[in-house]
Amino acid sequence: MVTLSLASSASYLNHSFLDGSYEVGSDVTAECISCHSQQAADMLNSTHWLWTTCAECGCEEEKFQGEGKRTVINNFCIAVASNEPRCTSCHTGYGWEDNTFDFTNESNIDCVVCHETTGTYKKIPTAAGAVDPSVDLAAVAQSVGSPTRDTCGGNCHFYGGGGDNVKHGDMSSALFDPSRELDVHMGGMDFQCQNCHKTTAHNVAGRFAGVPGSECRVLCSDCHGDTPHQGEYKDRINDHSDSIACQTCHIPAFAREVPTKMYWDWSKAGQDIDNIPTDEYGQATYNMMKGEFVWGMNVTPTYAWFNGSFDKYFLGDKVASEGVTVLSAPMGDRYDANSKIYPFKIHLAKQISDAKYNYLIIPDLFGGEDSYWASYDWDRSSRAGMDYVDMPYSGQYEFVETSLYESINHEVAPKEDALGCIDCHLDGGKMDFAALGYEGDPMIFGERAISAEEVKAIEMASSPDEADSETAPSTPGFEMLVGLFALFAAVFIKERK
């Protein structure tokens, strides 16, 4: 029985019988779903297909349903809307050319973009996901197997934002075949993406930073638990797990092998420059179509409290009257029991907005004769893009500063390269404790833990009508005493080491 079962399984995995003459990608899809109809139905309800967050394990709040990658504004290539033929070259489908695309049509699913194993599959970058004519579709179809870093990263995620490691900072071509020093899981243990991003009914667990409460989070504790440390000081280090995310200590820097884009100035686009300047990393710092850039490498993350949800800018929201308009930022704080300190990349940009209505503009970048890359006319492209999304455009535009937080989860360093005590504490540490809500270094000024009386006082401060409630007095000087003891202990440990 075992032999017959294994033989049956091997036959199922062998797709050499797919010897048809396929002209386009959807011909392969038709062959796939003739056997895998349930998988096709699951795919139609997945985040990778819908580019929204509310699929099988989606969002809890009704106002966020329907929101996702295809609806939000970023400060890289701005938005999918009006730019579909270019943006959807990364979509798991064929033919998403405009806002009339039928998301219920399973015949347009691209099965092989995730499942081919030849490494030869590619799409035309500007043709709404159409397969490049050079691809041998029969060979690709016969090769299908489980997704790999090559398919997940090479076909999409490593090149988000328009180039290698442009967007995320922690996902680049270096992860095709990384060393253990770059990523202990993918390099040291040959993890594929789905080892952490568990998949159910074609819904891939993971975090989309664009919308609050989106998708199913992947946590290090899913595998390692909440108290993973061993050794002489395990209790003290494990205590940090209540407030510090694993990534904070174990990803001391990102973009360690491939530079990432840190600043993008769209206002400088349109200049025809003969000699394109490059930076110390060999990266071009200007592109006529996109503007001026600043790249970073070996970047120390920005640290912030994060409870799993993001505060988000939505189309039509007002831009900041002064300073920077935040498009996506982690929610949480020191007093939120569900928050931990996580590492982030902050991408800064200068992008177009309506000077009268005071909201961001979605310009038509790639499309017809009015698109920016056809006309190099911001007024024409703004009018075309805002008309596409049915939003008023005043005819007056300006460029404003924006920021966007990207979570850092990859390029996990070996434990011997993790941050130590003095990397964060004492003088010159990486942490901006004031920005995290502390008076100073918590080793000196007191840790995160607060008493029930302090919690009540905080609640009273946010509810003026309850200001006359009684609170118990705190013990003056106690936190200072504990902090000083911890400081002496840290110095002792450092000297002993």
Secondary structure, 3 states (H helix, E strand, C coil): CHHHHHHHHHHHHCCCCCCCCCCCHHHHHHHHHCCCHHHHHHHCCCHHHHCCCCCCCCCCCHHHCCCCCCCCCCCCCCCCCCCHHHHHHHCCECCCCCCCCCCCCHHHECCHHHHCCCCCCCECCCCCCCECCCCCHHHHHHCCCCCCHHHHHHCCHHHCCCCCCCCCCCCCHHHCCCCCCCCCCCCCCCCCHHHCCCEECCEECCCCCCCCCCCCCCCCHHHHCCCCCCCCCHHHHHHHHHCECHHHHHCCCECCCCCEEEEEEHHHCCCCCCCCCECCCCCECEECCCEEEEEECCECCEEEEECCCEEECCCCCECCCCCCEEEEEECCCCCCCCCEEEEEEEEEEEEEEECCCCEECCCCCCCCCCCHHHHCCHHHHHHHHHHHCCCCCCCCEEEEEEEEEEECCCCCCCHHHCCCHHHHCCCCCCCCCCCCCCCCCHHHHCCCCCCHHHHHHHHHHHCHHHCCCCCCCCCCCHHHHHHHHHHHHHHHHHHHC
